[in-house]
Amino acid sequence: MSADIRQGVRPAFRAWRAHRPFLAGVLLTLGGAEILVTMKVSLKVVLHIGMQGLAGYLLPSLMIVCGLLIIFNPAQRLFYSIVGILLTLGTWLTSNLGGFFIGLTLGAVGSCMAFGWLPDQEPKVSRRKRRKAKREHKAAMAARTTTESKAPATDDGQDDTGEGSLRGSMRSSTVDSPSHLTT
């Protein structure tokens, strides 16, 4: 029973994921989560640069919300990606230099990927499927050429225009030897 469900869930998830900027939303969400974690870390090495109050927690939380909205509402991805990049750049000042540059980088890359995602593109065909299609095409072409070369050639003495073999041979003799051009 679980094998039947598993085979149905995985292709369904892939199809769902293919119609949205999934990785972009995940990166933006991970960037916000990383920045929130660096705000709560209890090390003595943690920098406290910038505004550490409400803005330090609000911006990464909104980054997480924008990342999830990009995943679950891809029709509005442009707006969410612009808000996401602005929030990400704002964490530079409010949240330990954007989570020690890691959360800042993840958020910026995720926002840019969401902004550049095109919904009309077809999902990428895997390399294995492209190679298999190429091999099948080559095999079909080879089979076609072998069947054409094995076909018996029927020559009844007439060419395609319906002229007899005598006229065809006269035409070829004048083309092959241009004796009529010499004086």
N, C-alpha and C positions, 0 to 999 in steps of 0.2 A: 504494500500500500504506500509506504513512504517513498519507494523508488518511483512510483507513478507520479506522486506529487512533486518530487524533486525534479523530475524531467520536465514537468509542466511549469514549475516556478522559475527555473533558471532562464529559459528562453523568454518567458513573459517579462522578467525583470530586465533582460537585455533589450527587448523591444521598447520597454518603457524608458529605459535610460538613454536609448538612441535618439529619442525625440526631445531631449532637453540638454542644457549645458551642465551635465551632472558633475564632471570633474571640477569645473569652475566653481560651482556652489560648494563642493566639498572643501576645496582649497580655501575659499573665503571663510567658511565656517571653522576650519582648523586654525586659520590665522587668528580669528577672534578668540577661540578657545585657548590658544597658546598665550596670547597676550593676557587673558584673564588669569591663567595659571601663574604667569610671572608676576602678576600683581599680588598674589597671595603667598608666594614662596617665602619661607621664613629663614632665608640665609642672610648673613651679615653683609654679604657681597652685593646684595641687590641695590641698584641705583634708585634713588628717588629724585628723578629729574622731572620738572614740570608740575602741572596741577595734579595732585594726587587725590582729590576729592571725588565728587560724583562723576565728573567727566572721565576720570581714569577707569571707572567701571562701566559707564554708560556707552562709550564708543565701542569697546570690544563686544559688549552685549548686542549692540545694534549691528555690528559686523556679522555676528552669528545669525541674527534674524534675517539680514539681507542674503546671506549664503543659503539659508533654508528656503527663503522666498524664491531665489533663483532656481533652486531645484524643483520646487513644487508649483511655481507659477512662471513658467518660462516665457509666457507672452509679454511680461513686463520686465524682461531681463535687462533691457537698456537702462531703464530708470534705476533698478536695483544695483546694477554694476557701477553706475556713476555715483550713487550714494555710497556704495561700498568702497570705492577708491577714495572718496573724500573722507570717510570715516577712518580708513586705513592710514591715510596721510595724517589725519588728526591724532592718531595714537603715537606718532613720533614725539609730540609735545606732552601728551597726557599720561602715557603708560610705559615708562622705562624704555624710552627710545624704540617704541613699537615692539615691545617684547624681545628686546635685544636683537633687533633686526630680523629675527626669524618669522615672527607673526606678521611684521610689516611686509616682508617679501612674499609670504604665502597669500596674504590678503591682496596685495597688488597684482600678483600673477593671476589669482582667481578672478578678480574684477576685470582685468584686461581680457582674459579668456572668455568671460561671459559677454563682454561687450562685442567681441569679435566673432562669436558663435553665430552661424547661419542656420536657420531652421530648415531651409529648403534642400540642404545637402543630403545626399543619400549616405547611409552608413558605410564606413570604409570596409572594403572586401579584404579579408585576411590574405596574407601572403600565400598560405597553403592553398586556398581556393583559387587564387590567380594562377599559381603554378599548375594546378590540376586542369584548369580551363585551357591553359596554353598547351599542355601535353595532349589534351583531347583534340584541340584544334589541329595540332601538328599531325596527330594520328589520322584524323579525318582527311586532311589534305594528302597525306601519303596514300591512304586507301583510295582516294579519288584518282590520283595520278596513276596508280597501279591498275585500276579498273579501266581507265581510259587507254593506257598503253596496251592492255591485253585485248581490247576491242578489235575485231578484224577490220582491216581497211578495205573498203569496197571501192574499186576503181573500174567504172564501166566505160571509161574513155570520154566522159563528158565532164566539163568543169561546172562551176556553179551557175554560169550564165546560160547553160544549155547548148553551148556551141560544141561541135564535134571535136574529136581528138586531132584531126588534121589542122584545123584553124589554131588550136592551142599550141600545137607543135610549131606551126609557122610563126606564131607570135613569139614564142620563146627563142626560136633561132634568130630572129631579127634583133631581139633584145640582147642576146648573149654575144653576138658578133656584130659590131656596128660597122660592117663593111659598106653599107650604103652611105655612110658619112664621109668616107675617104674618096678622093677623086683620082 
